[in-house]
Amino acid sequence: MHQNIEKDERNEQRLKLLIISRLIVISIFLLVTFLLGTMRGVIPISPTLQRLIYAVIITMYFLSLIYTLLLRKEKYFQFNIHTQLIVDIGLVSFLVYLTGGSGSNYSQLYILVIIYSAIFLGRRGAFIIASASSIAYGLALMFEYFNIFPVLHFTNHVYLVEANDIFARIIVHILSFYIVAFLASIVVEQEKKTRSLLEESESAFGQLDLLFRSIIESVDTGIMTVTLQGRIKTFNRAAEAITGFQLQSIENHKILEIFPELNTFFDSNTSDMPKSRREVKIVRGDKKKVHLGCSFSSLKDNYGKQIGHILIFQDLTEIKRMEENLEKSKKLAFIGEMAASLAHEMRNPLASITGSIQLLGQNSRMEETDKRLMQIIMRGKDQLDNFVRDFLLLSKPVPEVREHVNVDEVAEEVIENIKMSSEWTENIKILRAFSGQNKAYANKEQIRQIIQNLMLNALQAMEGTGNLFLEIKTVNLEDRKEYTSIKITDEGCGIEEKDLKNVFEPFFTNKVKGTGLGLAIVSRIVDGYGGKINIESKINQGTSVTVMLPCN
């Protein structure tokens, strides 16, 4: 009766149910036997029969314990099933013997054994169990007919056993056993086919669902679905990366509680807007602001009924930055053209003024008043000359000749020069933090110009007192490239938030003596090298400017 039976969760659950059901039947049989034993005066039952029944019941309890323990061992799973089938046939045969043999109604229990054998063993196994049941029932009746074993009955009623009756009962039972085995196997096979088709359908659906989820999770576009009540239901990986929020933290929250900036989509009747694309600026989970291009539409089920909304969005922050840089480049190009003409028109007269003043200064009989006036003229000339020089720096492209510049050494040189300037006082303290040998692939003079302009701005903001922090280190950014970071932090007056976006514009300044070209020149040089620049500031607390220059 060898049959390959796969141990899976379904078969294991069925076997557990079989063991529990058998225990319930045995317990009921135990209770009935006990009650009959207490009513011997009414229904006579021999002590020998009662002890025999108790012995069988105890044996079945013990075997049920063994069956349960064998469930934990996968290699004994088939042995467990076969053993239970054989033991159950023996148990039913014993019940038939106890309850009158040919006159017993418990022979119908063979059918139950055949049915669950079909569940575990299939058609072949069901026919084998039907054959075993037929043999067991036939032997029980033959033993009764030939009186091989003494007959034990619950009652004194004696059945008259005739050969024709025994033969007819055996034939009827054998036929019924095989018919039940055949029908049960058909039902089980149909159930298996149905389950197989269902599993295939579930597998296909699961693969389709996995493909759909993979597509949704793989795109770089944020996708969010919202219920009709405005609660967030789904949030793909790109949406988490763009907004800085995890689905677990915002699922089932009101969308306007998390993203109040999206109220523009919910102000009007959204069902009248099948597709609506707008640009909004939201605050990320890390408090940073990002520009989003959003498309808002209805989410419908298979029957066309609206069940929510779907919001598709992209991060436009980098595009906006590129647009701003393009606009700034256009301005700088215009300024460059104007600077070239202006320098030509201004430098020639300035050269004439310088030469004339120098000739007049050679007169030894010049009065003191005239000398002071000439010094004022020369200082004015120098200011104009410096302005023209800075103006020209905005129009100059990045030099093609580059080298690996030691930024730490350039910074030390700039610090020495700064200490000689009119902006320096003894109440200012410079704190350095240089990590290793930091180099940038650039032009040495332009790096000097960057550090000098930033430090001069910091000194002017502190108005003669405070700490100036200079930090230089090598970092790796999101593009996996190495950059030299130059960070200058002051303890000055700070910059208002509304002015931060304008500080790199040419001629923008809040200083009385400033020209507004210092930071514009820094931004021009950094952009030319493909670097990055960032500024953070708080009123009356100070300003921090960070410049990133490529190392290669």
Buried (B, 14 or more C-beta within 10 A) or exposed (E): BEBEBEBEEEBEEBBEEBBEEBBEEBEEBBEEBEEBBEEEEEEEBEEEBBEBBBEBBEEBBEBBEEBBEBBEEEEBBBEBBBBBBBBBBEBBBBBBBBBBBBBBEBBEBBBBBBBBBBBBBBBBBBBBBBBBBBEBBBBBBEBBBEEEEEBBBBEEEEBEBEEEBBEEBBEEBBEBBBEBBBBBBEEBEEEEEEEEEEEEEEEEEEEEEEEEEEEBEEBEBBBBBBBEEBBBBBBBBBBBEBBBBEBEEBEEBBBBEBBEBBEEBBEEEBEEEEEBEEEBEBBBEEEEEBBBBBBBBBBEEEEEEEEBBBBBBBBBBEEBEEEEEEEBEEBBEEBBEEBBEBBEEBBEEBEEBBEEBEEEBEEEEEEEEEEEEBEEBBEEBEEBBEBBEBBBBBBBEBEEEBEEBBBBBBBBEBBEEBEEEEBBEEEBEBEEEBEEEBBBBBBBEBBBBBBBBBBBBBBBBBEEEBEBBBBBBBBEEEEEEBBBBBBBBBBBBBBEEEEEEEBBBBEBBEEEEBBBBBBBBBBBBBBBBEBBBEBEBEEEEBBBBBBBBBBE
